[in-house]
Amino acid sequence: MGRKFFGTDGVRGTANQYPMTAEMALRIGTAVGRYFRNDGQNNHRVVIGKDTRLSGYMFENALTAGLTSTGMNVLLLGPVPTPAVGLLTTSMRADLGVMISASHNPAQDNGIKFFGPDGFKLSDEVEAEIEALIESGVEPAQAVNIGRAKRIDDGRFRYIERVKSSLPSSVPFKGLKVVVDCANGAAYKAAPEALWELGAEVIEVGTQPDGLNINRDCGSTYPQTAAEAVVAHGAHVGISLDGDADRVMILDENGKVADGDQIMALLASRWAQQGRLKGGALVATVMSNLGLERFLEGQNLRLERTAVGDRYVVEAMRKGGFNLGGEQSGHIVMTDYATTGDGLMAGLQFLDAMVETGRQASDLTQQFETVPQMLKNVRFAEGQTPLEAEPVKAAIKAAETALAGQGRLLIRKSGTEPLVRVMAECEDATLLETTVDSIVGAVEAAL
Protein backbone atom coordinates (compact mmCIF):
# COMPACT_ATOMS: atom_id res chain seq x y z
CA MET A 1 0.00 0.00 0.00
CA GLY A 2 1.07 3.61 -0.49
CA ARG A 3 2.36 5.62 2.42
CA LYS A 4 -0.40 7.96 3.56
CA PHE A 5 0.88 9.35 6.86
CA PHE A 6 4.59 8.57 6.98
CA GLY A 7 7.20 10.59 5.09
CA THR A 8 10.95 10.02 4.94
CA ASP A 9 11.23 10.60 8.69
CA GLY A 10 8.01 9.67 10.48
CA VAL A 11 4.82 11.71 10.47
CA ARG A 12 5.27 15.47 10.16
CA GLY A 13 3.23 18.63 9.57
CA THR A 14 1.88 21.82 11.08
CA ALA A 15 0.68 21.36 14.66
CA ASN A 16 -3.12 21.27 15.03
CA GLN A 17 -3.55 20.70 11.31
CA TYR A 18 -4.11 17.24 9.83
CA PRO A 19 -2.27 14.92 10.22
CA MET A 20 -0.48 16.54 13.18
CA THR A 21 -3.47 16.82 15.50
CA ALA A 22 -3.93 15.53 19.04
CA GLU A 23 -6.64 13.17 17.77
CA MET A 24 -4.29 11.71 15.15
CA ALA A 25 -1.48 11.37 17.70
CA LEU A 26 -3.89 9.40 19.88
CA ARG A 27 -4.73 7.11 16.95
CA ILE A 28 -1.05 6.71 16.10
CA GLY A 29 -0.30 5.84 19.71
CA THR A 30 -2.97 3.14 19.80
CA ALA A 31 -1.82 1.72 16.45
CA VAL A 32 1.87 1.43 17.37
CA GLY A 33 0.90 0.22 20.83
CA ARG A 34 -1.14 -2.62 19.37
CA TYR A 35 1.59 -3.43 16.83
CA PHE A 36 4.30 -3.80 19.46
CA ARG A 37 2.12 -5.27 22.23
CA ASN A 38 0.70 -8.14 20.23
CA ASP A 39 0.90 -10.91 22.82
CA GLY A 40 -1.43 -9.50 25.51
CA GLN A 41 1.38 -9.27 28.07
CA ASN A 42 1.91 -6.23 30.33
CA ASN A 43 5.71 -6.08 30.22
CA HIS A 44 6.06 -3.97 27.08
CA ARG A 45 7.75 -0.56 27.23
CA VAL A 46 8.01 2.53 25.06
CA VAL A 47 10.29 5.51 25.66
CA ILE A 48 9.17 8.96 24.50
CA GLY A 49 11.46 11.95 24.01
CA LYS A 50 10.71 15.37 22.57
CA ASP A 51 12.31 18.64 21.56
CA THR A 52 11.34 22.05 22.91
CA ARG A 53 8.32 22.93 20.75
CA LEU A 54 5.23 24.17 22.54
CA SER A 55 3.12 21.53 20.80
CA GLY A 56 5.34 18.80 22.25
CA TYR A 57 3.31 18.81 25.46
CA MET A 58 0.11 18.12 23.52
CA PHE A 59 1.56 15.29 21.44
CA GLU A 60 3.36 13.74 24.40
CA ASN A 61 0.09 13.48 26.32
CA ALA A 62 -1.91 12.24 23.33
CA LEU A 63 0.63 9.55 22.45
CA THR A 64 0.86 8.47 26.08
CA ALA A 65 -2.92 8.10 26.24
CA GLY A 66 -3.02 6.03 23.07
CA LEU A 67 -0.11 3.81 24.06
CA THR A 68 -1.29 3.13 27.60
CA SER A 69 -4.81 2.37 26.30
CA THR A 70 -3.34 -0.64 24.52
CA GLY A 71 -1.38 -1.81 27.56
CA MET A 72 2.02 -0.31 26.77
CA ASN A 73 4.06 1.14 29.66
CA VAL A 74 5.42 4.59 28.81
CA LEU A 75 8.73 6.05 29.98
CA LEU A 76 8.85 9.84 29.48
CA LEU A 77 12.30 11.30 28.88
CA GLY A 78 11.36 14.96 28.39
CA PRO A 79 13.54 17.13 26.11
CA VAL A 80 16.42 15.01 24.75
CA PRO A 81 18.16 14.75 21.36
CA THR A 82 16.77 12.28 18.85
CA PRO A 83 19.84 10.00 19.10
CA ALA A 84 19.20 9.72 22.85
CA VAL A 85 15.86 8.05 22.10
CA GLY A 86 17.56 5.46 19.88
CA LEU A 87 20.12 4.82 22.62
CA LEU A 88 17.66 4.59 25.51
CA THR A 89 15.24 2.38 23.59
CA THR A 90 17.87 -0.34 23.62
CA SER A 91 19.48 0.36 26.99
CA MET A 92 16.07 0.38 28.76
CA ARG A 93 15.01 -2.80 26.92
CA ALA A 94 12.01 -1.05 25.39
CA ASP A 95 9.97 -2.38 22.47
CA LEU A 96 9.60 1.05 20.90
CA GLY A 97 11.13 4.51 20.95
CA VAL A 98 9.25 7.68 19.98
CA MET A 99 10.72 11.12 19.30
CA ILE A 100 8.37 14.10 19.06
CA SER A 101 10.15 16.57 16.82
CA ALA A 102 10.07 18.24 13.43
CA SER A 103 13.87 18.45 13.44
CA HIS A 104 15.02 21.55 11.51
CA ASN A 105 11.48 22.76 10.68
CA PRO A 106 10.05 25.95 12.23
CA ALA A 107 8.33 25.92 15.63
CA GLN A 108 4.77 25.64 14.29
CA ASP A 109 5.58 22.23 12.80
CA ASN A 110 5.99 18.99 14.69
CA GLY A 111 6.51 15.33 13.94
CA ILE A 112 6.61 11.84 15.38
CA LYS A 113 9.56 9.52 14.67
CA PHE A 114 9.76 5.87 15.67
CA PHE A 115 12.59 3.54 16.67
CA GLY A 116 12.34 -0.22 16.94
CA PRO A 117 13.66 -2.32 19.84
CA ASP A 118 17.10 -2.40 18.20
CA GLY A 119 17.28 1.41 18.33
CA PHE A 120 17.02 1.85 14.56
CA LYS A 121 14.22 3.64 12.75
CA LEU A 122 11.32 1.53 11.54
CA SER A 123 11.34 0.14 8.03
CA ASP A 124 8.91 1.15 5.29
CA GLU A 125 7.21 -2.23 5.65
CA VAL A 126 6.56 -1.80 9.38
CA GLU A 127 5.31 1.74 8.86
CA ALA A 128 2.89 0.45 6.21
CA GLU A 129 1.48 -2.08 8.70
CA ILE A 130 1.09 0.64 11.32
CA GLU A 131 -0.70 2.86 8.79
CA ALA A 132 -3.17 0.04 8.20
CA LEU A 133 -3.86 -0.12 11.95
CA ILE A 134 -4.29 3.67 12.12
CA GLU A 135 -6.99 3.50 9.46
CA SER A 136 -8.74 0.36 10.69
CA GLY A 137 -8.58 1.17 14.41
CA VAL A 138 -7.72 -1.22 17.24
CA GLU A 139 -9.46 -2.60 20.30
CA PRO A 140 -8.24 -1.08 23.58
CA ALA A 141 -6.85 -3.27 26.35
CA GLN A 142 -9.02 -4.51 29.18
CA ALA A 143 -9.23 -2.11 32.13
CA VAL A 144 -6.90 -4.25 34.25
CA ASN A 145 -4.29 -4.22 31.48
CA ILE A 146 -4.05 -0.46 30.89
CA GLY A 147 -0.40 0.62 30.82
CA ARG A 148 1.42 2.91 33.23
CA ALA A 149 3.42 6.09 32.57
CA LYS A 150 6.59 7.09 34.41
CA ARG A 151 8.88 10.06 34.02
CA ILE A 152 12.62 9.30 33.66
CA ASP A 153 14.73 12.11 35.11
CA ASP A 154 18.23 11.01 34.13
CA GLY A 155 17.82 10.27 30.41
CA ARG A 156 19.92 13.28 29.44
CA PHE A 157 22.79 12.23 31.67
CA ARG A 158 22.77 8.68 30.33
CA TYR A 159 23.00 10.11 26.82
CA ILE A 160 25.87 12.44 27.74
CA GLU A 161 27.87 9.54 29.10
CA ARG A 162 27.32 7.53 25.90
CA VAL A 163 28.40 10.47 23.75
CA LYS A 164 31.57 10.97 25.77
CA SER A 165 32.37 7.26 25.58
CA SER A 166 32.72 7.57 21.79
CA LEU A 167 36.05 9.32 22.43
CA PRO A 168 39.25 7.86 23.89
CA SER A 169 39.33 8.64 27.61
CA SER A 170 42.73 10.27 27.15
CA VAL A 171 41.44 12.99 24.80
CA PRO A 172 41.46 16.37 26.58
CA PHE A 173 39.56 19.37 25.24
CA LYS A 174 41.16 21.69 27.78
CA GLY A 175 42.25 24.90 26.09
CA LEU A 176 39.68 24.62 23.29
CA LYS A 177 37.19 27.47 23.11
CA VAL A 178 34.03 26.09 21.48
CA VAL A 179 30.84 27.82 20.41
CA VAL A 180 27.88 25.45 20.54
CA ASP A 181 24.59 26.51 18.96
CA CYS A 182 21.75 24.27 20.14
CA ALA A 183 19.03 25.91 18.00
CA ASN A 184 16.94 26.45 21.15
CA GLY A 185 16.17 22.80 20.74
CA ALA A 186 16.51 19.37 22.29
CA ALA A 187 20.25 19.57 23.06
CA TYR A 188 20.11 22.93 24.85
CA LYS A 189 21.34 21.30 28.06
CA ALA A 190 23.06 18.12 26.89
CA ALA A 191 25.50 19.63 24.39
CA PRO A 192 26.99 22.38 26.60
CA GLU A 193 27.21 19.96 29.54
CA ALA A 194 29.02 17.29 27.50
CA LEU A 195 31.56 19.79 26.13
CA TRP A 196 32.17 21.29 29.57
CA GLU A 197 32.66 17.86 31.13
CA LEU A 198 35.27 17.13 28.45
CA GLY A 199 37.21 20.23 29.46
CA ALA A 200 36.29 22.73 26.73
CA GLU A 201 35.55 26.38 27.34
CA VAL A 202 31.97 26.61 26.13
CA ILE A 203 30.20 29.63 24.61
CA GLU A 204 26.49 28.85 24.44
CA VAL A 205 24.17 29.99 21.64
CA GLY A 206 20.54 28.99 21.20
CA THR A 207 20.11 27.59 24.72
CA GLN A 208 17.09 29.62 25.82
CA PRO A 209 14.07 27.77 24.40
CA ASP A 210 10.63 29.28 24.95
CA GLY A 211 8.59 26.79 22.95
CA LEU A 212 8.40 29.05 19.91
CA ASN A 213 11.99 29.95 19.02
CA ILE A 214 13.39 26.55 18.03
CA ASN A 215 15.52 26.91 14.84
CA ARG A 216 14.65 30.61 14.63
CA ASP A 217 17.72 32.45 13.30
CA CYS A 218 19.98 29.81 14.80
CA GLY A 219 21.04 26.20 14.47
CA SER A 220 22.43 24.19 11.56
CA THR A 221 19.99 25.69 9.03
CA TYR A 222 21.05 29.21 10.06
CA PRO A 223 24.77 28.86 10.90
CA GLN A 224 25.38 32.62 10.59
CA THR A 225 24.55 33.07 14.28
CA ALA A 226 27.15 30.56 15.41
CA ALA A 227 29.66 31.94 12.91
CA GLU A 228 29.26 35.44 14.33
CA ALA A 229 29.74 34.09 17.85
CA VAL A 230 32.92 32.23 16.84
CA VAL A 231 34.46 35.39 15.44
CA ALA A 232 33.23 37.65 18.26
CA HIS A 233 34.61 35.39 21.00
CA GLY A 234 37.77 34.33 19.21
CA ALA A 235 36.72 30.68 19.46
CA HIS A 236 38.68 27.86 17.92
CA VAL A 237 35.61 26.19 16.42
CA GLY A 238 31.82 26.23 16.35
CA ILE A 239 29.33 23.35 16.51
CA SER A 240 25.87 24.19 15.18
CA LEU A 241 23.10 21.66 15.80
CA ASP A 242 19.50 21.52 14.59
CA GLY A 243 16.32 21.36 16.65
CA ASP A 244 16.58 17.69 17.59
CA ALA A 245 20.41 17.55 17.44
CA ASP A 246 20.73 14.81 14.83
CA ARG A 247 22.38 17.27 12.39
CA VAL A 248 25.52 19.38 12.67
CA MET A 249 27.44 22.05 10.81
CA ILE A 250 31.01 22.93 11.80
CA LEU A 251 32.29 26.54 11.83
CA ASP A 252 36.03 27.12 11.58
CA GLU A 253 37.86 29.86 13.50
CA ASN A 254 36.99 32.36 10.77
CA GLY A 255 33.28 31.53 10.87
CA LYS A 256 33.34 29.60 7.59
CA VAL A 257 30.76 26.79 7.39
CA ALA A 258 31.60 23.15 6.70
CA ASP A 259 28.64 20.94 5.79
CA GLY A 260 28.10 17.24 6.25
CA ASP A 261 30.04 16.31 3.12
CA GLN A 262 33.24 17.92 4.41
CA ILE A 263 32.81 16.38 7.86
CA MET A 264 32.23 12.93 6.36
CA ALA A 265 35.28 13.33 4.12
CA LEU A 266 37.45 14.08 7.15
CA LEU A 267 36.11 11.19 9.21
CA ALA A 268 36.28 8.70 6.33
CA SER A 269 39.89 9.63 5.59
CA ARG A 270 40.96 9.43 9.25
CA TRP A 271 39.10 6.21 9.92
CA ALA A 272 40.57 4.60 6.80
CA GLN A 273 44.08 5.55 7.89
CA GLN A 274 43.38 4.10 11.33
CA GLY A 275 41.94 0.90 9.88
CA ARG A 276 38.51 1.67 11.34
CA LEU A 277 36.46 2.30 8.18
CA LYS A 278 34.50 -0.86 7.50
CA GLY A 279 34.03 -1.96 3.90
CA GLY A 280 36.31 0.76 2.54
CA ALA A 281 33.27 2.93 1.85
CA LEU A 282 31.23 5.89 3.00
CA VAL A 283 27.45 5.84 2.58
CA ALA A 284 25.79 9.11 1.54
CA THR A 285 22.74 10.25 -0.41
CA VAL A 286 22.27 11.44 -3.96
CA MET A 287 22.49 15.01 -2.62
CA SER A 288 26.16 14.73 -1.63
CA ASN A 289 28.56 16.74 -3.75
CA LEU A 290 30.42 15.16 -6.65
CA GLY A 291 33.60 16.56 -5.11
CA LEU A 292 33.15 14.19 -2.16
CA GLU A 293 32.97 11.23 -4.52
CA ARG A 294 36.13 12.32 -6.30
CA PHE A 295 37.92 12.86 -2.97
CA LEU A 296 37.08 9.34 -1.81
CA GLU A 297 38.21 7.84 -5.10
CA GLY A 298 41.56 9.58 -4.58
CA GLN A 299 41.78 7.82 -1.20
CA ASN A 300 40.93 4.45 -2.80
CA LEU A 301 37.57 4.54 -1.02
CA ARG A 302 34.04 4.24 -2.39
CA LEU A 303 30.94 6.37 -2.07
CA GLU A 304 27.75 4.32 -1.78
CA ARG A 305 24.77 6.55 -2.64
CA THR A 306 21.21 6.15 -1.36
CA ALA A 307 17.87 7.94 -1.57
CA VAL A 308 17.53 11.10 0.49
CA GLY A 309 16.87 10.46 4.18
CA ASP A 310 19.17 9.33 6.97
CA ARG A 311 17.04 6.23 7.51
CA TYR A 312 17.94 5.04 4.00
CA VAL A 313 21.60 5.76 4.72
CA VAL A 314 21.37 3.61 7.85
CA GLU A 315 19.58 0.80 6.00
CA ALA A 316 22.37 0.71 3.40
CA MET A 317 25.03 0.79 6.12
CA ARG A 318 23.48 -2.15 7.95
CA LYS A 319 22.97 -4.13 4.77
CA GLY A 320 26.53 -3.56 3.53
CA GLY A 321 28.29 -3.74 6.88
CA PHE A 322 29.52 -0.13 6.73
CA ASN A 323 30.02 2.02 9.83
CA LEU A 324 30.12 5.60 8.52
CA GLY A 325 27.52 7.49 6.54
CA GLY A 326 25.38 10.57 6.45
CA GLU A 327 23.98 13.47 4.50
CA GLN A 328 25.23 16.77 3.18
CA SER A 329 22.65 18.42 5.45
CA GLY A 330 24.65 17.34 8.49
CA HIS A 331 23.30 13.95 9.54
CA ILE A 332 26.42 11.95 10.45
CA VAL A 333 25.79 8.30 11.31
CA MET A 334 28.45 6.28 13.13
CA THR A 335 26.94 2.88 13.83
CA ASP A 336 29.86 1.88 16.05
CA TYR A 337 28.39 4.32 18.59
CA ALA A 338 24.82 5.25 17.61
CA THR A 339 21.80 4.02 15.67
CA THR A 340 20.95 7.31 13.97
CA GLY A 341 22.49 10.66 13.07
CA ASP A 342 24.10 12.36 16.08
CA GLY A 343 25.21 15.96 15.63
CA LEU A 344 26.89 16.29 19.00
CA MET A 345 28.82 13.05 18.62
CA ALA A 346 30.00 14.10 15.16
CA GLY A 347 31.06 17.46 16.57
CA LEU A 348 33.13 15.71 19.24
CA GLN A 349 34.79 13.57 16.58
CA PHE A 350 35.80 16.77 14.81
CA LEU A 351 37.26 18.21 18.04
CA ASP A 352 39.13 14.94 18.53
CA ALA A 353 40.71 15.41 15.08
CA MET A 354 41.75 18.95 16.01
CA VAL A 355 43.37 17.79 19.24
CA GLU A 356 45.10 14.77 17.71
CA THR A 357 46.51 16.62 14.69
CA GLY A 358 47.14 19.96 16.40
CA ARG A 359 45.65 21.67 13.33
CA GLN A 360 43.17 24.53 13.16
CA ALA A 361 39.58 23.92 12.23
CA SER A 362 40.08 25.69 8.88
CA ASP A 363 42.74 23.12 7.96
CA LEU A 364 40.33 20.26 8.57
CA THR A 365 37.02 21.58 7.24
CA GLN A 366 38.06 21.93 3.59
CA GLN A 367 38.90 18.37 2.64
CA PHE A 368 37.98 18.75 -1.04
CA GLU A 369 37.02 21.29 -3.67
CA THR A 370 33.28 21.20 -4.20
CA VAL A 371 31.79 20.99 -7.65
CA PRO A 372 29.50 24.03 -8.05
CA GLN A 373 26.09 22.95 -6.80
CA MET A 374 22.82 24.85 -6.73
CA LEU A 375 19.71 23.91 -4.79
CA LYS A 376 16.43 25.79 -4.97
CA ASN A 377 13.11 24.95 -3.32
CA VAL A 378 9.61 25.68 -4.54
CA ARG A 379 6.80 25.44 -1.99
CA PHE A 380 3.44 24.00 -3.06
CA ALA A 381 0.03 23.66 -1.45
CA GLU A 382 -1.64 20.45 -0.33
CA GLY A 383 -3.08 18.52 -3.24
CA GLN A 384 -0.85 20.12 -5.86
CA THR A 385 1.33 17.84 -8.01
CA PRO A 386 3.61 20.15 -10.02
CA LEU A 387 6.06 17.42 -11.06
CA GLU A 388 3.28 15.74 -13.03
CA ALA A 389 2.70 18.79 -15.24
CA GLU A 390 3.82 18.28 -18.83
CA PRO A 391 5.70 21.63 -19.08
CA VAL A 392 7.68 20.68 -15.96
CA LYS A 393 8.52 17.27 -17.41
CA ALA A 394 9.65 18.96 -20.61
CA ALA A 395 11.85 21.43 -18.70
CA ILE A 396 13.47 18.58 -16.77
CA LYS A 397 14.16 16.63 -19.95
CA ALA A 398 15.72 19.70 -21.60
CA ALA A 399 17.91 20.29 -18.54
CA GLU A 400 19.09 16.69 -18.53
CA THR A 401 20.06 17.01 -22.17
CA ALA A 402 21.97 20.25 -21.50
CA LEU A 403 23.88 18.71 -18.57
CA ALA A 404 24.65 15.40 -20.27
CA GLY A 405 28.32 14.61 -19.71
CA GLN A 406 28.88 17.85 -17.81
CA GLY A 407 26.97 17.53 -14.56
CA ARG A 408 24.20 16.01 -12.52
CA LEU A 409 20.51 16.85 -11.97
CA LEU A 410 18.21 15.79 -9.14
CA ILE A 411 14.53 16.77 -8.86
CA ARG A 412 12.46 15.48 -5.95
CA LYS A 413 9.67 16.25 -3.53
CA SER A 414 10.81 16.76 0.04
CA GLY A 415 9.77 14.01 2.41
CA THR A 416 9.44 16.41 5.35
CA GLU A 417 8.00 19.64 3.88
CA PRO A 418 5.68 20.56 0.96
CA LEU A 419 8.62 21.51 -1.27
CA VAL A 420 9.94 20.58 -4.68
CA ARG A 421 13.73 20.51 -4.46
CA VAL A 422 15.70 21.29 -7.62
CA MET A 423 19.40 20.48 -7.40
CA ALA A 424 22.10 20.46 -10.07
CA GLU A 425 25.89 20.20 -10.21
CA CYS A 426 28.05 21.47 -13.03
CA GLU A 427 31.53 22.98 -13.46
CA ASP A 428 30.01 25.61 -15.77
CA ALA A 429 28.41 28.12 -13.37
CA THR A 430 26.36 29.79 -16.09
CA LEU A 431 24.92 26.51 -17.34
CA LEU A 432 24.25 25.48 -13.74
CA GLU A 433 22.20 28.59 -12.97
CA THR A 434 20.33 28.50 -16.25
CA THR A 435 19.43 24.85 -15.80
CA VAL A 436 18.10 25.21 -12.26
CA ASP A 437 16.20 28.43 -12.98
CA SER A 438 14.50 26.91 -16.02
CA ILE A 439 13.06 24.07 -13.93
CA VAL A 440 12.15 26.31 -11.00
CA GLY A 441 10.36 28.62 -13.41
CA ALA A 442 8.43 25.73 -14.94
CA VAL A 443 7.39 24.44 -11.49
CA GLU A 444 6.27 27.89 -10.35
CA ALA A 445 4.28 28.35 -13.54
CA ALA A 446 2.60 24.97 -13.00
CA LEU A 447 1.52 26.11 -9.54
Protein Blocks (a to p, Z undefined) as FASTA:
>chain_A
ZZfkbcfeojaddehiafbbfklmmmmmmmmmmmmmmnopakbccdddddfbfklmmmmm
mmmmmmmmnopacddebjadfklmmmmmmmnopabdcdddehjacfkbccdddddfkopa
cdfklmmmmmmmmmnopadddfklpccddddfklmmmmmmmmmmmpcfklccehiacddd
ehhpaklmmmmmmmmmnopacddehiacghjagoiagajklmmlmmmmmmmnopabdcdd
dfkopaccdddfkopacdfklmmmmmmmmmmmnopaghhiacddfkbcfklmmmmmmnop
acddddedjklmmmmmmmnopabdcdfkopacdfklbcbdcfklmmmmmmmmmmmnopaf
klmmmmbccdddddddddddehiafklpmklmmmmmmmmmmmgopaccdddddfkbccdd
dddddfblmlmmmmmmmmmmmmmmmZZ
